[in-house]
Amino acid sequence: MLLIPAIDLKDGHCVRLKQGDMDDATVFSEDPAAMARHWLAQGARRLHLVDLNGAVAGKPKNEAVIKAITAAVGDDIPVQLGGGIRDLDTIERYLDDGISYVIIGTAAVKNPGFLHDACGAFPGHIIVGLDAKDGKVAVDGWSKMTGHDVVDLAKKFEDYGVEAVIYTDIGRDGMLSGVNIEATVKLAQALRVPVIASGGIANLKDIKALCKVEHEGIMGAITGRAIYEGTLDFKKAQAEADKLSKGGKQAG
C-alpha cells in the first residue's frame, strides 16, 4: 500500500482546502519544493500534486513551482499531477518537465474524447480522477454534481487505457473524517486497473482499514491534511502499511 503525500498548490504555496473551497485554504508551506524533499526524506515513494489555481482557470497556473518540485526530487520518485489539464500539449509539456503521471478529472467527464486521445498519445502516463458523492460523479472542483454513476464511468475510462483511477469521496476530503472504505472497495472490485483512495484519511486506523482491503485492487492512498496537521505520522504509517502488506501477501 502506497501512501502518497499531497502537495496542493495555490498561488505558489503548499495549502490544503476544506471540501475544495478555494476560500478556505490553510497555507502549510511557502516552499513547496522543500516540502517535496521533506516527504521524500520521510520515505514517500510517490508524490501527488494539484494545481488548484489551474483547476479553476482550466489551464496551468503553478508551472514554475511544479518544475521546481520535479527538479527537487529528480528521478528518485514518480510525481503525479492534476489540475487544469485540458489539452494534449499541456500533458506533453508536463511529462517533459519530469511529471510521471498526469491526472485528468473534470475534463475526462466533460470531454471523454480528450481522455481517450490522451491515453492513446501517452500510454502508461494517464490517471483519471473521479470525485464522487453518494455514488455520483462531481465536476468543476465539486461545485456541480452530474448524473453519472462512478462505477459505470470508471469502467468506460478503464477501456480507454487509463493507468489507474483516483477516487475521492468529496464529502470527506479535508475533513479528517475517515475514508469511505465501502465505496472505494466497490469501485476497485469493478475494475481491473488499480484504485488510489483519496479523501478523509485522518490517522493510522484509516491506513490499517485500507490495508485490509488492499487485495481488492487498492494500490495506494493520498493523504494531505492529516500529515500536515500531525494526526498521521507519515513515516510510521508507511512502515506500518508495508508491514501489513507483506503480512497479507504471506497469509494469502
Secondary structure, DSSP 8 states (H G I E B T S, - for coil): -EEEEEEEEETTEEEEESTT-TTSEEEEES-HHHHHHHHHHTT-S-EEEEEHHHHHHTS-S-HHHHHHHHHHHTTSS-EEEESS--SHHHHHHHHHTT-SEEEE-HHHHH-HHHHHHHHHHSTT-EEEEEEEETTEEEETTTTEEEEEEHHHHHHHHHHHT-SEEEEEETTTTTTT----HHHHHHHHHH-SS-EEEES---SHHHHHHHHHTGGGTEEEEEE-HHHHHTSS-HHHHHHHHHHHHHHHHHH-
